[in-house]
Amino acid sequence: MKYSSQSVAMPYFIAAIGLFVGQIIFGLVMGLQYVVGDFLFPEIPFNVARMVHTNLLIVWLLFGFMGATYFLVPEEAETELYSPKLALLMFWIFLVAGAATILGYLLVPYSTLAEMTGNNILATMGREFLEQPLLTKIGIVIVALAFLFNITMTMLKGRKTVISIVLLMGLWGLAIFFLFSFYNPGNLVKDKFYWWWVVHLWVEGVWELIMAAILAFVLIKVTGVDREVIEKWLYVIITLALVTGLIGTGHHYFWIGTPEYWQWLGSVFSALEPIPFFAMTVFAFNMVNRRRREHPNKAAVLWALGTGVMAFLGAGVWGFLHTLAPVNYYTHGSQITAAHGHMAFYGAYVLVVLTIISYAMPLLRGRAANDERAQVCEMWGFWLMTISMVFITLFLTAAGILQVWLQRVSDTPMPFMAVQDQVSLFYWMRLWAGVVFAAGLVTYLASFFVKGESKPLIHA
Amino acid sequence: MSGTFTKAMARNIFYGGAVFFFLLLVALSFDTMSGLPKSDNRANLTESVLRGKHIWETRNCIGCHTLLGEGAYFAPELGNVYPRRGAEFIKAWIKSQPTGTPGRRQMPNFNLTEQELDDIVAFLKYTSEINTQKWPPNIEG
């Protein structure tokens, strides 16, 4: 760690991992509810568990992005953070608001929560992933603005590198597009149209900028490859991401009441969306092969390579599988979508956050890398989680193909619930893969407590 | 990545490409908005439908069901439930939840009034009449 204010990243990373654990617990609950329908009913109905599962994911990734930014920007800008105190204050506000929101979901009926939190003044709740009460949404905006102010001021007083500029553009985009979550017209088609301006323009737009910038930073550090080379790659990757991803939004505009031309635009541009992810994979392997130093943190290198591969598979390949309009006509809103969602979020965003945590955490704890045994434990965590996520995805894909066949392609289509019974074997297998994932997560957590010799601090 | 392709060129292509395609998205969105009156069934967007949408949202229906294919995949698609089941079945179904059948997926009871039930049905009817390019492929959703 080169600047003492980088240490504000530590609580952000710890909170991220803690909420990740919560996310997985609720994932297991839902996995069981898929096959034992009345499990935990009426205490935790499926919709509540799902809201907690997806909202925790979003919040912990945001904690991860913010932690990554607080770690990375002072080092890139070669100056202390503008205000470490503001960063810590925002940490506590975000954590308390996040926890209160999750408790609200779990303890109060959703319609009561809506009434208590001003949803009748401005109705924004009850839309997928944007279920947060109005007060929480406003809180997110305040925290984001304070965070962006802090980071922008830090950059203005220091060195402006491509990595930090790209990261900052991604973060500003994240905050700006979130504002569409406050727009909820009564016209369902418009509602859905602009809902995607948050959801799609986040995960297939500005988040890719954040992801590519974090990956580029870690690759510079662990490979020692010339910054000029890495920054050129970074520009190429994010160009491909936005050129394909912006009009690629159209793959969500096939069947929601929007004009037919989106079927062409959405199909063509989103068919190209795997390219930036493929470029990221090539980039990561290329840089590691051309490395000029053997960084003692081998686990961080593994996470970085894993990010490239799994993002390409989950977002790229599994996205492409069902993105062409004639295919999507049958697969839209099926378990195929769920399969893609799981591997894409894991491969792209979970792994990139765990990459920066793997790289930064030892430094924040005063060493270049963890002891060999701790790293081996961490890498076991990587492989268990990654392989089980591959199986979760494969089982959901199998369930999805069968579901689409029985319910939509067949000449004698079966009702939804009858089909669910037919595919329950795959839901059971998905649940067991989820249990292995949880074991991988526990292994990963354990790696933080493995004691041993630490590598001396080197200055990159 | 040869020497002739410089970082400055990569940067310029990025900014040019990002701005161009974002403006294209904005232009297409304007065009979509102007074409929507033909497809979005706004003529039937009554007060009852709007109240129904509010009930749909504040009971977090999307947490289990899909609506026009978007949402959770735990329970049936409801974009076409109106033509599939009809108003009376939908109301009776909502009122009779949860079924309590052991091991089966359960839907909570939301204690909706007769008026609220009519509103949610109005919302689902309006939704089913949106021009969705013939999606879903059949009545089972």
Interface residues (C-beta under 8 A of the other chain):
Chain A: Q33 Y34 V36 G37 D38 F41 P42 P45 F46 N47 V48 R50 M51 Y110 S111 A114 E115 N119 A123 M125 G126 R127 E128 E131 V162 N184 G186 N187 L188 V189 K190 K192 F193 E228 V229 E231 K232 W233 Y235 V236 I238 T239 L242 V243 L246 I247 T249 G250 Y253 F254 W255 I256 G257 T258 P259 E260 W262 Q263 L265 Y329 Y330 H332 G333 S334 Q335 T337 A338 Q407 R408 V409 P413 M414 P415 F416 M417 Q420
Chain B: M1 F5 T6 K7 A10 R11 I13 F14 G17 A18 F21 F22 L24 L25 L28 S29 D31 T32 M33 G35 L36 S39 D40 N41 R42 L45 V49 L50 K53 H54 W56 E57 T58 R59 N60 C61 I62 G63 C64 T66 L67 L68 G69 E70 G71 A72 Y73 F74 A75 P76 E77 P98 G100 T101 P102 G103 R104 R105 Q106 M107 P108 F110 Y126 T127 I130 N131 T132 Q133 W135 P136 P137 N138 I139 E140 G141
